Amino acid sequence: MLRLALLAILAATPAFADKAIFAGGCVWCVEADFERVPGVRNVISGYTGGTSPSPTYDAHGKHYEAVEIEYDPSVVSYAQLLFLFFRSVNPTDPGGQFCDRGDSYRTAIFVSNSAERAAAAAALSLAQKGLTRPIVTPILDVGPFWPAEAEHQDYAKGTRIVITRAGPMQQSEAYKFYRQSCGRDARLRALWGDEAIFSR
């Protein structure tokens, strides 16, 4: 169970909507992380922030891999989601995340109004205090969001057999193998210490 007690340091922030859109590198990982948060109803993997009218997993164009998080603001606030987001990524990396490199794996926060923008800026400022390198995660206006293909939804829970560098394995096991091989959790623990809530 996530220790949301860490979030008590945040000032109360009004709930602005029941959706948040974050880009945090590999959507499989971001989706799996946020589905564990109490108050999150659903997480959809997809693409946003680019110009292609029909992005796909194999052809992102300039789109970010991103997730749309549907949540209950009476249980978890937008500010809490932002707190968790920053500590689930390396926001100082301009070239991607962990072993995944390129534009589609960059981090970003997509906001739909000035209140969300202010909350994101406050969360960024708070996160910066714990880091020695500057945060490069942009706060961008929300645009069209395209859900990813069915096989990329709930990837961490999948049961089909997929081929990996270690040979064929069930998708859920392939996800664990990928996440460990990519070094995501080890890097997050090194970066955030005890605040790397998803990487315990």
Phi and psi in degrees as GROMACS dihedral restraints (atoms count N, CA, C in turn):
[ dihedral_restraints ]
;  ai    aj    ak    al  type     phi  dphi    fc
    3     4     5     6     1   -68.9    20    10
    4     5     6     7     1   143.8    20    10
    6     7     8     9     1   -93.6    20    10
    7     8     9    10     1    83.9    20    10
    9    10    11    12     1   -72.8    20    10
   10    11    12    13     1    -3.0    20    10
   12    13    14    15     1   -60.7    20    10
   13    14    15    16     1   -27.5    20    10
   15    16    17    18     1   -59.6    20    10
   16    17    18    19     1   -24.9    20    10
   18    19    20    21     1   -78.7    20    10
   19    20    21    22     1    -5.2    20    10
   21    22    23    24     1   -63.3    20    10
   22    23    24    25     1   -18.6    20    10
   24    25    26    27     1   -71.2    20    10
   25    26    27    28     1   -14.1    20    10
   27    28    29    30     1   -81.2    20    10
   28    29    30    31     1   140.4    20    10
   30    31    32    33     1   -68.4    20    10
   31    32    33    34     1   151.2    20    10
   33    34    35    36     1   -61.1    20    10
   34    35    36    37     1   131.9    20    10
   36    37    38    39     1  -124.7    20    10
   37    38    39    40     1   131.5    20    10
   39    40    41    42     1   -59.2    20    10
   40    41    42    43     1   147.6    20    10
   42    43    44    45     1   -77.4    20    10
   43    44    45    46     1   125.2    20    10
   45    46    47    48     1   -97.0    20    10
   46    47    48    49     1   -28.1    20    10
   48    49    50    51     1  -163.1    20    10
   49    50    51    52     1  -176.2    20    10
   51    52    53    54     1  -115.1    20    10
   52    53    54    55     1    20.3    20    10
   54    55    56    57     1  -138.6    20    10
   55    56    57    58     1   144.1    20    10
   57    58    59    60     1  -133.8    20    10
   58    59    60    61     1   144.0    20    10
   60    61    62    63     1  -123.7    20    10
   61    62    63    64     1   119.7    20    10
   63    64    65    66     1  -127.6    20    10
   64    65    66    67     1   144.1    20    10
   66    67    68    69     1  -111.8    20    10
   67    68    69    70     1   123.3    20    10
   69    70    71    72     1  -139.1    20    10
   70    71    72    73     1    37.4    20    10
   72    73    74    75     1    86.6    20    10
   73    74    75    76     1  -144.5    20    10
   75    76    77    78     1   -52.8    20    10
   76    77    78    79     1   120.2    20    10
   78    79    80    81     1   -65.3    20    10
   79    80    81    82     1   -29.0    20    10
   81    82    83    84     1   -57.9    20    10
   82    83    84    85     1   -42.5    20    10
   84    85    86    87     1   -72.8    20    10
   85    86    87    88     1   -45.8    20    10
   87    88    89    90     1   -63.8    20    10
   88    89    90    91     1   -42.5    20    10
   90    91    92    93     1   -60.7    20    10
   91    92    93    94     1   -49.2    20    10
   93    94    95    96     1   -61.6    20    10
   94    95    96    97     1   -39.5    20    10
   96    97    98    99     1   -63.3    20    10
   97    98    99   100     1   -52.6    20    10
   99   100   101   102     1   -74.2    20    10
  100   101   102   103     1   -20.5    20    10
  102   103   104   105     1   -67.4    20    10
  103   104   105   106     1   -15.2    20    10
  105   106   107   108     1   -86.0    20    10
  106   107   108   109     1    -7.8    20    10
  108   109   110   111     1   -83.0    20    10
  109   110   111   112     1   124.8    20    10
  111   112   113   114     1   -57.0    20    10
  112   113   114   115     1   133.3    20    10
  114   115   116   117     1    97.8    20    10
  115   116   117   118     1   -14.3    20    10
  117   118   119   120     1   -84.0    20    10
  118   119   120   121     1   123.2    20    10
  120   121   122   123     1   -86.4    20    10
  121   122   123   124     1   -38.2    20    10
  123   124   125   126     1  -162.4    20    10
  124   125   126   127     1   148.4    20    10
  126   127   128   129     1  -130.5    20    10
  127   128   129   130     1   126.4    20    10
  129   130   131   132     1  -113.0    20    10
  130   131   132   133     1   125.3    20    10
  132   133   134   135     1   -80.6    20    10
  133   134   135   136     1   143.5    20    10
  135   136   137   138     1  -173.2    20    10
  136   137   138   139     1  -155.1    20    10
  138   139   140   141     1  -137.8    20    10
  139   140   141   142     1   143.3    20    10
  141   142   143   144     1  -161.3    20    10
  142   143   144   145     1   168.7    20    10
  144   145   146   147     1    85.5    20    10
  145   146   147   148     1     7.3    20    10
  147   148   149   150     1  -120.2    20    10
  148   149   150   151     1  -162.5    20    10
  150   151   152   153     1  -115.5    20    10
  151   152   153   154     1   -12.2    20    10
  153   154   155   156     1   -65.9    20    10
  154   155   156   157     1   135.2    20    10
  156   157   158   159     1   -78.0    20    10
  157   158   159   160     1    -9.9    20    10
  159   160   161   162     1  -152.4    20    10
  160   161   162   163     1    69.1    20    10
  162   163   164   165     1   -67.0    20    10
  163   164   165   166     1   150.1    20    10
  165   166   167   168     1  -132.9    20    10
  166   167   168   169     1   171.3    20    10
  168   169   170   171     1   -60.0    20    10
  169   170   171   172     1   -37.9    20    10
  171   172   173   174     1   -88.1    20    10
  172   173   174   175     1   -12.0    20    10
  174   175   176   177     1  -140.7    20    10
  175   176   177   178     1    79.4    20    10
  177   178   179   180     1   -73.4    20    10
  178   179   180   181     1   -28.5    20    10
  180   181   182   183     1    66.2    20    10
  181   182   183   184     1  -133.2    20    10
  183   184   185   186     1   -95.9    20    10
  184   185   186   187     1    12.8    20    10
  186   187   188   189     1   -74.5    20    10
  187   188   189   190     1   151.6    20    10
  189   190   191   192     1   -85.8    20    10
  190   191   192   193     1   145.5    20    10
  192   193   194   195     1   -72.7    20    10
  193   194   195   196     1   128.8    20    10
  195   196   197   198     1  -146.0    20    10
  196   197   198   199     1   166.6    20    10
  198   199   200   201     1  -124.4    20    10
  199   200   201   202     1   145.7    20    10
  201   202   203   204     1  -105.2    20    10
  202   203   204   205     1   117.0    20    10
  204   205   206   207     1  -102.7    20    10
  205   206   207   208     1   117.8    20    10
  207   208   209   210     1   -95.7    20    10
  208   209   210   211     1   125.5    20    10
  210   211   212   213     1  -139.9    20    10
  211   212   213   214     1   162.5    20    10
  213   214   215   216     1   -97.3    20    10
  214   215   216   217     1   106.7    20    10
  216   217   218   219     1   -66.5    20    10
  217   218   219   220     1   -10.5    20    10
  219   220   221   222     1   -81.5    20    10
  220   221   222   223     1   -11.0    20    10
  222   223   224   225     1  -110.1    20    10
  223   224   225   226     1   -44.4    20    10
  225   226   227   228     1  -135.2    20    10
  226   227   228   229     1   134.7    20    10
  228   229   230   231     1   -91.6    20    10
  229   230   231   232     1   163.7    20    10
  231   232   233   234     1   -59.6    20    10
  232   233   234   235     1   -40.1    20    10
  234   235   236   237     1   -62.4    20    10
  235   236   237   238     1   -38.9    20    10
  237   238   239   240     1   -66.3    20    10
  238   239   240   241     1   -40.2    20    10
  240   241   242   243     1   -62.4    20    10
  241   242   243   244     1   -39.8    20    10
  243   244   245   246     1   -63.7    20    10
  244   245   246   247     1   -42.8    20    10
  246   247   248   249     1   -57.2    20    10
  247   248   249   250     1   -47.7    20    10
  249   250   251   252     1   -65.3    20    10
  250   251   252   253     1   -40.9    20    10
  252   253   254   255     1   -57.2    20    10
  253   254   255   256     1   -51.7    20    10
  255   256   257   258     1   -59.2    20    10
  256   257   258   259     1   -35.4    20    10
  258   259   260   261     1   -87.8    20    10
  259   260   261   262     1     5.2    20    10
  261   262   263   264     1  -105.6    20    10
  262   263   264   265     1     2.9    20    10
  264   265   266   267     1  -138.8    20    10
  265   266   267   268     1   171.1    20    10
  267   268   269   270     1  -101.8    20    10
  268   269   270   271     1    93.1    20    10
  270   271   272   273     1   -75.5    20    10
  271   272   273   274     1     1.1    20    10
  273   274   275   276     1   -95.7    20    10
  274   275   276   277     1     0.3    20    10
  276   277   278   279     1   -97.9    20    10
  277   278   279   280     1   113.4    20    10
  279   280   281   282     1   -83.4    20    10
  280   281   282   283     1    -8.7    20    10
  282   283   284   285     1  -108.8    20    10
  283   284   285   286     1     8.3    20    10
  285   286   287   288     1   139.9    20    10
  286   287   288   289     1  -155.5    20    10
  288   289   290   291     1  -138.8    20    10
  289   290   291   292     1   122.2    20    10
  291   292   293   294     1    57.7    20    10
  292   293   294   295     1  -124.6    20    10
  294   295   296   297     1   -81.6    20    10
  295   296   297   298     1    -9.5    20    10
  297   298   299   300     1   -92.9    20    10
  298   299   300   301     1   118.5    20    10
  300   301   302   303     1  -115.7    20    10
  301   302   303   304     1   151.2    20    10
  303   304   305   306     1   119.6    20    10
  304   305   306   307     1   166.0    20    10
  306   307   308   309     1   -56.1    20    10
  307   308   309   310     1   -39.0    20    10
  309   310   311   312     1   -68.3    20    10
  310   311   312   313     1   -16.2    20    10
  312   313   314   315     1  -103.0    20    10
  313   314   315   316     1     9.2    20    10
  315   316   317   318     1   -71.8    20    10
  316   317   318   319     1   162.3    20    10
  318   319   320   321     1   -92.6    20    10
  319   320   321   322     1   151.9    20    10
  321   322   323   324     1  -167.3    20    10
  322   323   324   325     1   155.8    20    10
  324   325   326   327     1  -118.5    20    10
  325   326   327   328     1   130.0    20    10
  327   328   329   330     1  -109.3    20    10
  328   329   330   331     1   122.6    20    10
  330   331   332   333     1  -116.4    20    10
  331   332   333   334     1   151.6    20    10
  333   334   335   336     1  -109.1    20    10
  334   335   336   337     1    -6.1    20    10
  336   337   338   339     1  -160.8    20    10
  337   338   339   340     1   176.3    20    10
  339   340   341   342     1   -68.7    20    10
  340   341   342   343     1   -31.4    20    10
  342   343   344   345     1   -66.7    20    10
  343   344   345   346     1   -43.1    20    10
  345   346   347   348     1   -64.7    20    10
  346   347   348   349     1   -39.1    20    10
  348   349   350   351     1   -62.2    20    10
  349   350   351   352     1   -43.1    20    10
  351   352   353   354     1   -64.6    20    10
  352   353   354   355     1   -41.1    20    10
  354   355   356   357     1   -64.1    20    10
  355   356   357   358     1   -41.2    20    10
  357   358   359   360     1   -65.0    20    10
  358   359   360   361     1   -40.6    20    10
  360   361   362   363     1   -64.7    20    10
  361   362   363   364     1   -39.1    20    10
  363   364   365   366     1   -66.0    20    10
  364   365   366   367     1   -41.4    20    10
  366   367   368   369     1   -65.4    20    10
  367   368   369   370     1   -38.8    20    10
  369   370   371   372     1   -63.5    20    10
  370   371   372   373     1   -44.1    20    10
  372   373   374   375     1   -62.5    20    10
  373   374   375   376     1   -40.9    20    10
  375   376   377   378     1   -64.7    20    10
  376   377   378   379     1   -44.6    20    10
  378   379   380   381     1   -63.2    20    10
  379   380   381   382     1   -37.6    20    10
  381   382   383   384     1   -60.9    20    10
  382   383   384   385     1   -30.9    20    10
  384   385   386   387     1   -62.7    20    10
  385   386   387   388     1   -23.9    20    10
  387   388   389   390     1   -95.1    20    10
  388   389   390   391     1     5.4    20    10
  390   391   392   393     1  -123.7    20    10
  391   392   393   394     1   151.9    20    10
  393   394   395   396     1   -94.7    20    10
  394   395   396   397     1   -22.7    20    10
  396   397   398   399     1  -102.5    20    10
  397   398   399   400     1   151.9    20    10
  399   400   401   402     1   -69.4    20    10
  400   401   402   403     1   142.4    20    10
  402   403   404   405     1   -72.6    20    10
  403   404   405   406     1   134.8    20    10
  405   406   407   408     1  -113.1    20    10
  406   407   408   409     1     2.6    20    10
  408   409   410   411     1   -65.0    20    10
  409   410   411   412     1   118.9    20    10
  411   412   413   414     1   -82.0    20    10
  412   413   414   415     1   156.2    20    10
  414   415   416   417     1  -107.8    20    10
  415   416   417   418     1   113.1    20    10
  417   418   419   420     1  -119.1    20    10
  418   419   420   421     1   154.7    20    10
  420   421   422   423     1   -67.9    20    10
  421   422   423   424     1   138.8    20    10
  423   424   425   426     1   -67.6    20    10
  424   425   426   427     1   145.2    20    10
  426   427   428   429     1  -135.4    20    10
  427   428   429   430     1  -162.9    20    10
  429   430   431   432     1   -58.7    20    10
  430   431   432   433     1   140.5    20    10
  432   433   434   435     1  -118.9    20    10
  433   434   435   436     1   124.5    20    10
  435   436   437   438     1  -106.5    20    10
  436   437   438   439     1   118.4    20    10
  438   439   440   441     1   -60.2    20    10
  439   440   441   442     1   143.0    20    10
  441   442   443   444     1   -72.3    20    10
  442   443   444   445     1   168.3    20    10
  444   445   446   447     1   -59.7    20    10
  445   446   447   448     1   156.5    20    10
  447   448   449   450     1   -55.2    20    10
  448   449   450   451     1   -38.1    20    10
  450   451   452   453     1   -69.3    20    10
  451   452   453   454     1   -11.7    20    10
  453   454   455   456     1  -102.6    20    10
  454   455   456   457     1     2.4    20    10
  456   457   458   459     1   -89.3    20    10
  457   458   459   460     1   136.3    20    10
  459   460   461   462     1    51.4    20    10
  460   461   462   463     1    41.2    20    10
  462   463   464   465     1   -58.3    20    10
  463   464   465   466     1   -38.4    20    10
  465   466   467   468     1   -66.1    20    10
  466   467   468   469     1   -15.4    20    10
  468   469   470   471     1  -104.3    20    10
  469   470   471   472     1    -0.3    20    10
  471   472   473   474     1   -65.6    20    10
  472   473   474   475     1   152.9    20    10
  474   475   476   477     1  -114.6    20    10
  475   476   477   478     1    -8.0    20    10
  477   478   479   480     1   -70.1    20    10
  478   479   480   481     1   159.2    20    10
  480   481   482   483     1   -87.5    20    10
  481   482   483   484     1   130.7    20    10
  483   484   485   486     1  -127.2    20    10
  484   485   486   487     1   158.2    20    10
  486   487   488   489     1   -94.4    20    10
  487   488   489   490     1   129.3    20    10
  489   490   491   492     1  -124.7    20    10
  490   491   492   493     1   176.6    20    10
  492   493   494   495     1   -63.0    20    10
  493   494   495   496     1   -23.0    20    10
  495   496   497   498     1   -94.2    20    10
  496   497   498   499     1     5.6    20    10
  498   499   500   501     1   106.5    20    10
  499   500   501   502     1  -177.4    20    10
  501   502   503   504     1   -68.0    20    10
  502   503   504   505     1   140.6    20    10
  504   505   506   507     1  -158.8    20    10
  505   506   507   508     1   162.7    20    10
  507   508   509   510     1   -63.2    20    10
  508   509   510   511     1   144.8    20    10
  510   511   512   513     1   -55.0    20    10
  511   512   513   514     1   -42.5    20    10
  513   514   515   516     1   -61.9    20    10
  514   515   516   517     1   -36.5    20    10
  516   517   518   519     1   -73.4    20    10
  517   518   519   520     1   -36.1    20    10
  519   520   521   522     1   -62.5    20    10
  520   521   522   523     1   -38.1    20    10
  522   523   524   525     1   -60.9    20    10
  523   524   525   526     1   -47.0    20    10
  525   526   527   528     1   -62.1    20    10
  526   527   528   529     1   -41.7    20    10
  528   529   530   531     1   -61.9    20    10
  529   530   531   532     1   -45.5    20    10
  531   532   533   534     1   -61.1    20    10
  532   533   534   535     1   -48.2    20    10
  534   535   536   537     1   -61.8    20    10
  535   536   537   538     1   -42.8    20    10
  537   538   539   540     1   -68.5    20    10
  538   539   540   541     1   -44.6    20    10
  540   541   542   543     1   -62.7    20    10
  541   542   543   544     1   -33.2    20    10
  543   544   545   546     1   -75.2    20    10
  544   545   546   547     1   -17.6    20    10
  546   547   548   549     1    78.4    20    10
  547   548   549   550     1    17.7    20    10
  549   550   551   552     1   -59.2    20    10
  550   551   552   553     1   -53.5    20    10
  552   553   554   555     1   -68.9    20    10
  553   554   555   556     1   -39.9    20    10
  555   556   557   558     1   -62.0    20    10
  556   557   558   559     1   -42.4    20    10
  558   559   560   561     1   -66.8    20    10
  559   560   561   562     1   -39.2    20    10
  561   562   563   564     1   -65.3    20    10
  562   563   564   565     1   -39.7    20    10
  564   565   566   567     1   -64.8    20    10
  565   566   567   568     1   -39.5    20    10
  567   568   569   570     1   -65.8    20    10
  568   569   570   571     1   -35.2    20    10
  570   571   572   573     1   -80.1    20    10
  571   572   573   574     1   -43.9    20    10
  573   574   575   576     1  -111.2    20    10
  574   575   576   577     1   -11.2    20    10
  576   577   578   579     1    61.4    20    10
  577   578   579   580     1  -132.2    20    10
  579   580   581   582     1   -65.9    20    10
  580   581   582   583     1   -16.8    20    10
  582   583   584   585     1   -83.5    20    10
  583   584   585   586     1    -3.7    20    10
  585   586   587   588     1   -79.0    20    10
  586   587   588   589     1    70.5    20    10
  588   589   590   591     1   -61.7    20    10
  589   590   591   592     1   -39.0    20    10
  591   592   593   594     1   -76.1    20    10
  592   593   594   595     1   -11.8    20    10
  594   595   596   597     1  -106.5    20    10
  595   596   597   598     1    28.3    20    10
